[in-house]
Amino acid sequence: MKDILLHINKTFDHRIRLGIMSALVVNESVDFKSLKELLGVTDGNLASHLKALEKEAFILVQKQFIGRKPNTKYSATLKGKDAFKKHIDALEQIIKSSQL
Amino acid sequence: MNTENYLKDISEIKSIMNKSTKFLSLSGLSGILVGIYALIGAYVAYEMISEYSAEIGKTRFNYVSILRIKLILVAFCVLAVSIATGFVLTYRKAKTNNESIWNGLTRKLLVDFCVPLFTGGLVCLILMSKGYYGVIAPATLIFYGLSLYSASKYTVGSIKYLGLAEIILGLISFNYIGYGITFWAIGFGIFHIIYGIIFYYKHDRN
């Protein structure tokens, strides 16, 4: 059990961060507005969680302009995808072992 | 955290992965309506053609170009009403689902749908300008099927199979040039209605 818990990533120990990663691993990239709509969170809340994931180098931020409007796109890095996969595997392990 | 929380996490992850990659607000009803429009259009076109055939021999003028324009007009009316219906019903469903109708996902869906569709549209215009009217119906069915197939990865349900069915029907109809309206009625009319009913029972009813 202790081994499994080791893989539970503290960075993902929050529903919104889990949500962000879920959306990013199945999409090439997602912009801020879409993430906001998808998760139903406020700008500030989303921004702070994105910052935390960026700090771990789990996500990549690309700022660009569409016409004159700034547009920020996020994508998951290899490191992020890997960590997320391990996290999910650990979750599944825990659930399985508790059902035995 | 206990196991129940982890389970919740997993189901949340699943739902977000789904929502962020698939547009869910299509409606079966629009399929049924579009199918009915197509059948009405096919009937009107059929009447026009038989009226024209009855006139042949009575007058000395060749009205075939007028008939062609009339038929194209009917096709465009059916297309316009179908698009409008699809849009309105999708918009309404997206609103009740709280799903946004214009985002990165629907943009991708539309691009993947439109690339084969516009290619097909241009091919058909070129064919018409060269006078190859007989192959228009098979070509439209095939390109429409390809459009559906290519957009299907961004949505749920059996759109993929509807696309494949249209492609196969288009290929078959290539062997029966001259029965274009019949194949159109099957592909755009009957197939849409069947698809709409299946979709309605699978996804809409709740």
Interface residues (C-beta under 8 A of the other chain):
Chain A: D13 R15 L18 G19 S22 A23 V25 V26 N27 V30 D31 K33 S34 E37 L38 L39 I88 L91 E92 I94 I95 S98 Q99
Chain B: M1 T3 Y6 L7 D9 I10 E12 I13 K14 I16 M17 K19 S20 T21 S100 N103 G104 L105
